Amino acid sequence: MPDGVALLTLTDPATRNSLSDQMIDALQLARSAIDIDSEIRALIITGDGDTFSAGGNLDDMLNGKGMFSAETPFEAREMNFNTMHRIPALIFDIAIPTIAAVNGPAIGGGCDVTLMCDIRLASENAIFSEAFLRVGLVPGDGGAWFLPRIVGLSRAMEMALTSRFVGASDAERIGLVSRTVEHSQLLNEAYALARKIASQPPNITRLTKRLIRFGAESTLSDTLEMSANMQAQAQTSEEHRTAVKNLAAAIASKR
């Protein structure tokens, strides 16, 4: 993998890439492969065809299959822990930086998968909806935690309580995505961004991701303490020394 970038595509065209038990199992296999491949420094996640993900599998809901087969609240609770709650563990907890290349509708759990990524790029065809109420459910896969932190409490409430569809331009306006790009250029733009990330010192990049996330949830005092600890690791590393030498050489060459 010469550029250090991997592409993970959600693929189940018959269900518009829904988050079925089978899809979650496939994500588990992909995650295991990513974790052991030290050459992967950035990951792009997108959907197959014209949809990112339609979220929960409607056929499973209608017929009480898979994660919707439980008959009591206690059984359903355990199924949520053992199935749907695997998704944030599989996506959000990836050590390397992740980019959601949102190629089309990202609905319900599909929307939440994009929120679990570090950066979101939207095709002009992208549509987002926290549409759990449309099927009489709550955002039970972590969306209730992710969405307010990204767009703020008021906008998160509006999205969740109305199930409204948010187009690409509105998504960019409210900070749901970093930027919107032409549909035909989505993967090119995602790869260009991922390669920039992958070109940075890999171990320090992972530390930076962890520190930014820690800072988003912590006090200044705690963040400074964590920064000191992580900076101690960084400034005594070979990656730091090499990066400084390379930058100094590049500056000298321009004089």
Legacy VTK file of the C-alpha trace (Angstrom):
# vtk DataFile Version 3.0
C-alpha trace
ASCII
DATASET POLYDATA
POINTS 255 float
0.000 0.000 0.000
2.375 2.705 -1.260
0.185 5.687 -0.344
-0.848 4.363 3.081
-4.560 4.796 2.312
-7.227 2.082 2.503
-10.788 2.196 1.181
-13.647 0.483 3.024
-16.871 0.277 1.003
-20.212 -0.611 2.589
-21.633 -3.056 0.059
-25.113 -4.574 0.032
-26.922 -3.087 -2.975
-30.129 -5.061 -2.385
-30.690 -3.260 0.941
-28.990 0.047 0.045
-26.018 -0.906 2.216
-28.122 -1.325 5.346
-26.536 -2.063 8.705
-27.687 -5.650 9.010
-26.068 -8.272 11.225
-24.164 -9.431 8.150
-22.860 -5.928 7.447
-21.685 -5.564 11.040
-19.897 -8.922 10.825
-18.213 -7.740 7.615
-17.134 -4.534 9.373
-15.619 -6.662 12.124
-13.526 -8.592 9.598
-12.428 -5.379 7.899
-11.486 -3.789 11.204
-9.388 -6.807 12.179
-7.489 -6.550 8.887
-6.954 -2.800 9.327
-5.646 -3.182 12.863
-2.884 -5.591 11.890
-1.730 -3.725 8.771
0.840 -1.156 9.851
1.039 0.208 6.303
-2.469 1.694 6.561
-2.226 5.259 7.848
-5.622 6.649 6.820
-8.972 5.050 6.015
-11.750 6.195 3.665
-15.255 4.817 4.268
-17.878 5.112 1.539
-20.954 3.322 0.232
-21.465 1.167 -2.826
-23.582 2.576 -5.643
-25.604 5.735 -5.102
-26.197 5.291 -1.346
-23.876 5.570 1.630
-26.137 3.544 3.916
-29.883 3.358 4.468
-29.339 2.501 8.132
-31.313 -0.281 9.777
-32.513 -3.155 7.624
-36.231 -2.574 7.004
-36.890 -6.200 6.067
-35.409 -7.346 9.383
-37.653 -4.860 11.209
-40.791 -5.990 9.354
-40.124 -9.688 9.868
-38.482 -9.665 13.284
-35.158 -10.987 12.064
-31.581 -10.441 13.196
-31.215 -7.738 15.814
-34.994 -7.207 15.715
-35.871 -10.795 16.643
-36.020 -10.229 20.401
-39.416 -10.687 22.050
-38.782 -8.970 25.399
-37.129 -5.651 26.342
-34.384 -7.525 28.185
-33.534 -9.650 25.154
-33.642 -6.573 22.913
-31.277 -4.719 25.256
-28.721 -7.512 25.032
-29.081 -7.647 21.254
-28.406 -3.926 21.036
-25.260 -4.316 23.097
-24.094 -7.307 21.078
-24.960 -6.066 17.574
-25.718 -2.383 16.998
-23.337 -1.200 19.705
-20.494 -2.952 17.915
-20.631 -0.266 15.220
-19.154 2.638 17.226
-16.552 0.256 18.625
-15.615 -0.775 15.090
-15.623 2.710 13.490
-15.077 5.374 16.139
-12.351 3.443 17.956
-10.105 2.942 14.906
-6.667 4.294 15.803
-5.878 5.784 12.396
-7.687 8.853 11.002
-10.917 8.077 9.164
-12.703 9.980 6.387
-16.340 9.408 5.471
-16.781 9.976 1.735
-20.559 10.371 1.741
-21.656 9.513 -1.779
-25.436 9.576 -1.288
-28.145 9.180 1.352
-26.859 8.425 4.856
-29.966 7.632 6.834
-30.452 6.723 10.511
-27.602 4.443 11.478
-25.953 5.269 8.165
-25.872 8.924 9.166
-24.396 7.934 12.511
-21.614 5.936 10.844
-20.497 9.137 9.122
-20.524 10.895 12.508
-18.197 8.237 13.897
-15.546 9.198 11.349
-12.991 11.933 12.038
-13.687 13.904 8.854
-16.702 13.954 6.556
-16.649 14.917 2.876
-20.004 15.091 1.107
-20.838 14.560 -2.510
-23.371 17.059 -3.798
-25.717 14.029 -3.865
-25.324 13.341 -0.149
-28.366 13.454 2.118
-28.291 13.064 5.883
-31.167 12.162 8.185
-31.340 11.084 11.819
-34.498 9.270 10.814
-35.026 6.824 13.658
-38.456 8.223 14.561
-39.692 7.356 11.079
-39.512 3.697 12.124
-40.426 4.284 15.769
-36.915 3.950 17.163
-34.448 6.136 19.053
-30.881 6.845 17.819
-29.590 3.841 19.717
-26.238 3.236 18.025
-24.455 6.218 19.563
-25.993 8.945 17.426
-27.427 10.623 20.517
-23.834 11.125 21.680
-22.195 11.995 18.352
-24.724 14.340 16.741
-24.965 17.071 19.452
-21.181 17.229 19.651
-20.938 17.896 15.930
-23.845 20.209 15.147
-24.858 21.436 18.619
-27.811 20.494 20.796
-30.505 22.577 19.059
-29.724 21.341 15.556
-29.325 17.768 16.810
-32.749 17.985 18.435
-34.293 19.346 15.243
-32.764 16.612 13.112
-33.741 13.820 15.501
-37.230 15.044 16.356
-38.313 15.822 12.780
-36.362 13.141 10.863
-35.789 15.850 8.271
-33.446 15.358 5.356
-30.374 17.566 5.281
-28.814 18.126 1.856
-25.111 18.483 1.223
-25.015 22.281 1.197
-26.988 22.529 4.448
-24.786 19.846 5.979
-21.738 21.962 5.224
-23.419 25.097 6.563
-24.189 23.535 9.950
-20.810 21.846 10.291
-22.066 18.309 9.732
-19.425 17.911 6.992
-16.124 19.630 6.341
-16.987 20.428 2.752
-19.067 19.455 -0.253
-17.491 18.404 -3.541
-18.711 17.459 -6.999
-20.068 13.925 -6.981
-17.665 12.756 -9.668
-14.712 14.055 -7.645
-15.692 12.688 -4.224
-13.265 9.805 -4.035
-10.495 11.800 -5.701
-10.891 14.505 -3.050
-11.093 11.929 -0.273
-7.935 10.208 -1.492
-6.084 13.514 -1.791
-7.005 14.378 1.795
-6.184 10.882 3.046
-2.772 10.957 1.343
-1.946 14.261 3.054
-2.786 12.665 6.378
-0.923 9.469 5.542
2.222 11.465 4.690
2.525 12.711 8.276
4.519 10.831 10.952
2.215 7.843 11.597
2.606 7.363 15.334
2.412 11.093 16.070
-0.671 11.303 13.818
-2.397 8.692 15.971
-1.429 10.588 19.110
-2.815 13.790 17.600
-6.154 12.115 16.847
-6.375 10.837 20.429
-5.409 14.221 21.884
-7.948 16.203 19.825
-10.714 13.810 20.862
-9.620 13.996 24.501
-9.574 17.790 24.369
-13.081 17.917 22.936
-14.431 16.194 26.051
-12.109 17.480 28.808
-11.169 20.586 30.766
-8.255 22.771 29.735
-6.263 21.618 32.751
-6.761 17.935 31.950
-6.044 18.544 28.277
-2.771 20.306 29.091
-1.770 17.389 31.313
-2.544 14.921 28.531
-0.750 17.180 26.030
2.390 17.153 28.165
2.350 13.373 28.346
1.786 12.914 24.623
4.276 15.623 23.712
6.867 13.833 25.813
6.342 10.757 23.657
6.464 12.791 20.465
9.509 14.959 21.152
11.671 11.994 22.150
10.695 9.953 19.083
12.655 9.241 15.945
9.667 10.489 13.938
10.082 13.943 15.486
13.811 14.066 14.803
13.345 12.939 11.207
10.540 15.443 10.576
12.612 18.335 11.929
15.604 17.366 9.800
13.451 17.089 6.687
11.811 20.465 7.297
15.150 22.160 7.967
16.575 20.677 4.761
13.542 21.812 2.756
13.842 25.379 4.093
17.570 25.451 3.400
17.041 24.288 -0.187
14.803 27.322 -0.863
17.321 29.902 0.329
LINES 1 256
255 0 1 2 3 4 5 6 7 8 9 10 11 12 13 14 15 16 17 18 19 20 21 22 23 24 25 26 27 28 29 30 31 32 33 34 35 36 37 38 39 40 41 42 43 44 45 46 47 48 49 50 51 52 53 54 55 56 57 58 59 60 61 62 63 64 65 66 67 68 69 70 71 72 73 74 75 76 77 78 79 80 81 82 83 84 85 86 87 88 89 90 91 92 93 94 95 96 97 98 99 100 101 102 103 104 105 106 107 108 109 110 111 112 113 114 115 116 117 118 119 120 121 122 123 124 125 126 127 128 129 130 131 132 133 134 135 136 137 138 139 140 141 142 143 144 145 146 147 148 149 150 151 152 153 154 155 156 157 158 159 160 161 162 163 164 165 166 167 168 169 170 171 172 173 174 175 176 177 178 179 180 181 182 183 184 185 186 187 188 189 190 191 192 193 194 195 196 197 198 199 200 201 202 203 204 205 206 207 208 209 210 211 212 213 214 215 216 217 218 219 220 221 222 223 224 225 226 227 228 229 230 231 232 233 234 235 236 237 238 239 240 241 242 243 244 245 246 247 248 249 250 251 252 253 254
